[in-house]
């Protein structure tokens, strides 16, 4: 593994220069100024029932105009489509005028999800026989094409996050700022205020480095949900230290373990009865290995790479980026090489020294005048851990 602060063996894991500009949106004014009088006057005891009938009011409260993006889209950001759908942007490689995203909720009168009083259905999960089930990424893309024929005609698969589609920004009415949503939800919902502050104390992360994602990003809270999806902004080293802290907390206390959708989640944990789900976001654009300034050239639709992971610092973001050594592609030895996994399902499950085999698209990544070969893997089941670490 490269030492702390190292750029690794190739030019895609940069150090943050002094004075680098933070990535994200301007902080909102204090929470009281953001909450309209009708909500504050209602009192906390009936806020939840009011939310069920206030879609337009909540959108006016939470939605941010596209002009505030400043041309930059951060990972884990929800966007409101012109048709009322909610799309989730992932990663940092968004061509001009487009976002790499997928639709998670779409309006449906008899849909099972209630969002501020309106019916919605969902493309990534469903309730059957009282249990919540998830759809695979390929199933989600197929549903996009069947439900939204215009996407099948004009959208194309994103070049890096292979389970996303490139969608025109013109299809969207606005987005939700994670930091603004954090302040609003802490002001609206005592449960969220308590949970966020408890998570901040446990993880030793100040509120200034936190935001919200998931349904809370657009102000939706469900009475029986116990999870809080928290965005953590930080430098690569800050977030890597936090990753190690979370893994240690989970390893030392089985009561913190989270089991959902048939698997154990090493980077999620219970604390004080609340399920804390961290989402890591680069605080500085200069540290993003696969941002909008990189060029992706497809070399082969499918290749098989084997190699040993040397660094996991960029494996907690989207996409997961692993530098490899002792790598071979389709049986031929390689020099510097990268494994890119565009599936967040396995964040926290790899270690330095882990040998892996993966199947995906062979590409050349050009960034800052340097080119490195990589394999982009769409789904977690196309990565296999091999024996013989070290």
N, C-alpha and C positions, 0 to 999 in steps of 0.2 A: 504494500500500500504506500502511495506517496506520503511524505510527511505533511503535517498540518500546513495548509496554505499553499501546497504544491500545485502546479498546473497539471501534473500528471505527465505522461509521455507524449501527449499530443496537445494541440492548441484549442481543444474544445472544453476544457475545464479551467476557465480563466480565474485569476485572482481579482478581487475587487480593488481598483485603484482608489487612492485617497480622494475624498471629495466626490465620489460617484453619486449620482442622483438616485434617490430611492424610487423603486417602481411602485405604482399604485396611484390612488386618487387623493386629492386634497382633503384633509380632515374636515368633517362637517362641524358646524357650530355645536355648542353644548346641547345635550339631549332635550332639556325643557323647551328650547326654541324650535325643536323639530316636531314636537307632538302637538297636534291641534287641540284647541280648547274642548271640542266635543269629547275627545278621548280622556283628557285629564279630568274633566268634570264628571265623567261617568264613574270613576273610581275603579280600583283594581278588581273588585269582586264581580263586576259585570262586563269587564273588558272582553273576555273570551266570547260571550254571546254577541256582543256588538261586532266583533270581528267577522262573525259568520254572515253578516249582511252588509258588509262595507267594502266590497271589492274595489270600486272606483276610488273611494276615500283612501284605502290602504295603498293603492297604486300611486295616488298623488303624494302620499307620505313617503313611500319607499323608493319609487322609481326615479332614476336619474337620467337626464337626456343624453343621447349618444354623443352630443358635442363635448361632453365632459370627459370622454374617453381619452382625448388627446392623441388619438391614433394608436393607443396601446391597449391590448386586451390581456388581462392577467388570468392565470389559471383559476378554476373553480368559481367562475362568475356566471350568474344567471342573467339571461336576457329575456325580455318580454316581446314576443312576436306580435306583428300587427293583427293576427287572427286570434290573439289571446293565449297562444301556447307559450310554454316556458322552456327555453333551451339552455343547456348547460355547456359553457365554453371550457375547453381543456387545453392545457399546454400554452405555448408562447409563440408558436409559428402560425401567424394569421396573415395571409396575403392582404394587400391593400384593398379596402372595401369589402372584406370577407371576414367571417369568423369560423374557426374550426370548432364545431359543436354538435350536439345531438339534442333532439326534442325529448324531454322527459315527461311533460304533462301537456295534454291538449284538451280544449273545451269539449265536453260531452254532457248533454243535459242529464242523462241517467248514469253518469260515471260514478265510480265508487269513491273518488277523492273529492272532498269539499275544500275549496280554496276561497276563503272569505265569502262564502255564501253561493259560490258558483260550482257547478258540477264539472269534474275533470276525469279523464282516464289517463292511464300511465303506460309508458313504453318500456320501462325498465324493471317494474315489479308488479305483482298482482296478489290479491287475496283469494285463496281457494280453501274451502273447508276450514275457515278460521285461521289459516296459516298464511304468512307472507312468503311469496316465492319470487325469485329473481329471474329475469330473462338474460340469456347470454348476449354478448355483444353482436354476433351475427344475427340472432333473432331480432334484436332491436333495429338493426339496419334494414332488415327485410320488412319490418312493420312500418318503418319510415316510408319506404317505397310504396307499400300497399295503401297506407292511409293518406299519404301526400303525393299524389301522382306528379305534381310539378317538380318535386325533388328528384324523382326518378328521371325526369326529362333533362334537368339542367344542373343538378348538384353533382359534385364528384367527391370521391373519398379523399379525406385530408391526407397530405403526403407523409405526415409523421404520426399523428394519432389516427391509426388506421380504422378505428371504430367510430370515427366522427365523419361528418360531412361538412364541406365548405359551403356556407350559406351567406348570401349577400346581406350586408348590414342594412340595406334598404328594406329588408323583410321585418325589421325590428323597430319597436317603438321606444325602447330604452333599455337600461341595464340596472342592476342592483349593486351598489357599492358595499362591499363587505364590512368596512369600518363604520359607515353610516348605519347600516343595519344592526351592527352590534350595539351602538349607542341607543338606537330606537328601541330594540327589543329589551335591553336592560332597563329602559325607562317604562316600557309597557308591561313587562311580565316579571314579577318578583322572582319566580322560579328560575328564569334565565339569568337574571342579575345574580342570584345566589350561586348558580351553577358556574357561570363564567368566572366569578371572583374566586370560587373554590378551585377551579382549574388553573387559574392564574397563579394562585398560591402554591398549589401542588407542583406545577411544572416550572415554577420560578420564571415565568414569562410575564412581563408587565402588560397591562391592558393596551398600551400604545402599540404593541406588536401583534395585536389580535384583531380578528374580524370574524364574521359568521358566514357560513355557506349552508347548503341544504335548504330546506323549506323556510328556516328562520331568516334566510337572506331576503325573502320577500314578505316577511312578517307573519308567516303561518306557524301556529303552534297547535299541537294536538294534545288534548287533555291527558292522554294516557302514555304519550311518548316519554321515554327517559333519556333520550340521546341528545347531545348538543354537538353539532358539527362546527368545529372551531378552526379558523384559518390562523396559522402562525406565520408571520412575516419575519424573516431573518436572513442574515448572511449565511453562506454555505456552512461555515464553521459553527455559527450559533445554532442552526437547525440540526446539524449533525450531532452536536453535544446534547441537544434535547432528544433526538432520536435515541441516543444511548441511555439517557435518563429514563425514558419511557420503557424501553426494553428491560432495564434493570428493575423498575418498579413492578412491572408485570411478572418478571421472572421470580422476584422475591415474595410475591403475595398472590397465591392462586385465586383469592377472592376478587381480584381485579380482572381476571380473565374474561374475555368477551368471545362468545361462540354465537355466530349468526350465519344463516344460509349454509349450514352444514360444515363450517370451518372455524378455526381459531384465528383471531386477528391480533397479531403481536403488537401493533401500534395503536390499539384501542384499549381503553381501560375504564373500569368502574371506580368512581370516587364519590363517597357520600351519597350513594344511591343514584348517581347520575352517570350515564354512559358518555364518556368524553371521546370524541372522534376527531383527532387532529388532521388537518390538511396543511401541508407545508407549501409555502409560496416564497419565491425569491424576492428578497427586499430590494435587490439591486440588479438592474438590467445587465450590467457588465458581467455578472456571474452566470447568466443563463447560457447553457451550452448549445441549445437548439432553439434560438429565438428567430425573430423575423429577418435577421441579417444573415442567415445561413441559406445555402442553396443545396437542394437535394436532387441528385441525378440518379435515376434508376438504371442499374446495370443488369439485373437478372430478376425475374419475378419470384423465383424461389431458390434459396440456397440453404445449406446446413452449415452452421458454425459450431465449432467446439473450442473451448478455451477456459482460462482461469481468471476469475474476477479479481481485479487488483484494488478496486476502490468502490465503496458503496455510498459515498457522500451525495451523489446525485440520484440515488435510487429511491428517494422519498418524495420526489416530485413527479409531475407528468410532463413528458414521458419519463420512465425510469431509464437512466443512462449508466451503463457499466463499461468501463475500459477493461479490455482483456489482454492477457499475455499468453504465450504458448498457444496462440490461436491458429486454427486451420479452417478453411472454407472449402467445402466440397472436396476435402482430402488434401488441399494444397496449403502449405504453411503461409502465414501472413505476418506482417510486421505489426505496427500499431493498428489496433482494431477496436471497434465499439459495438456493443450489443445495446440496442434500443428497444425497450418493451413498452408498447402503448396500451397497457392494461394495468390499472392500479390495484387489482385484486391481490397481488402478492407483495405489496410494499412491506418492507421489514423482514422478509423471509430469506434473504441472501446474506452471505458473509464474505469478507475478503478471503481469498484463497479457495473459494468454492468453485469447483469445476462444473461446467454446464454444457449442454448441447441445445441448440435452438434452431428453429426453422422459420425463415421469413424472407423478405425481399432484400436482395443485395443492392446497396446504394453507395454513392460517393457523397460525402458531406463536405461542402466547401464553406469555410468560415475564416474571415480575416486573411484571405490569400493562401490558406493552407487547406489541403484536401486529405480526408481520412475515409477509409472504407468502413462500412457498417452494415449490419443486418437489422432491419426493422421488423419486429415480431408483433403481430396484431393481438394474439390471445395468449393468456397465461399457460394454457395447456400445451402450447408449442415450445415451452422451455422445460428442459429436464435437468435435474441435478444429477451429477455423476459422482461415483465414488472416487476417493483419492484426493481430498482437500490438501492444500498446502503447496 
